[in-house]
Amino acid sequence: MRNILIVGCGDIGRRVARLCADKKNRVIGIVRSTPSLRKLREDGIEGVQADLDFVMPSEALPTKDAIIHYYAPPPREGQGDPRLDRFLASIHANAMPKRIIYISTSGVYGHCNGEWITEEREPKPDTDRGRRRLAAEQHLKAWCAEHGVEYVILRVPGIYGPGRLPIKRLKSASPIVDERECSYSNRVHADDLANVCATAATKAPANSIYNVSDGQPTTMTDYFLQVADLLAIDPPPVISLDEARATLSEALLSFLDESKRLDNSKMLKELGISLIYPSLKEGLPACIEDQD
């Protein structure tokens, strides 16, 4: 029986746990809060509560020869990821895992002027959010090389799915940017991301990096309008990009300033992935059906 540890076992982690759960695997989710631990147990997933802002004793987790999925986000400030640093430091030298699957962000590429981006593109993040993730990637690579552990890095854009649609924002009539000035953005359905994570654990060549998306980039404005149309919500007011810079949050503007189109062909070919939701046309209605 192989141990599969999911660090930061939230929505995506629980989906992965369900895909990996069988007689050959012992799946353990690591979460920070008591409500999250309760949710794991309600789903029939073995759980461990641990705060990654503190040192985690290695004896608490069966890491030897395990597959570790690391999904915990870094702190919202700083240039690195001390949570990942502490977790890796807690793994005992005699209990090294076989492989670590790390969810990063496509934000490590920075602004790319709407170009198609493959994994060969040199990362040049423009935001602290992207710089934190790139620092985490680099530390993970160095640590794995030092300890003889395999890694797979998944560079993920916006995730949508049941409970992840911008319904509150649309109902509040928050403005959207004129599509003629809006940059490209990329998405992946939560079920497809979970499938990629589970597949990468066994099928990806060691030390691989993948762009994970549906391969159908559009604009954030188009995405909001499609969701509004599907839910029969009045379309939000449209403003210029200059107006947006004066009114929208810094976090949202950081996404608007990172125009790129992710090439997912390596993911599809090497992992043999067949997307459940290859575009918003298929994915958005499924989000609503799952909530009924």
Secondary structure, 3 states (H helix, E strand, C coil): CEEEEEECCCHHHHHHHHHHCCCCEEEEEEECCHHHHHHHHHCCCEEEECCCCCCCCHHHCCCCCCEEEECCCCCCCCCCCHHHHHHHHHCCCCCCCCEEEEEEEHHHHCCCCCCEECCCCCCCCCCHHHHHHHHHHHHHHHHHHHHCCEEEEEEECEEECCCCCCHHHHHCCCCEECHHHCCEECEEEHHHHHHHHHHHHHHCCCCEEEECCCCCCEEHHHHHHHHHHHCCCCCCCEECHHHHHHHCCHHHHHHHCCCCEECCHHHHHHHCCCCCCCCHHHHHHHHHHHHC
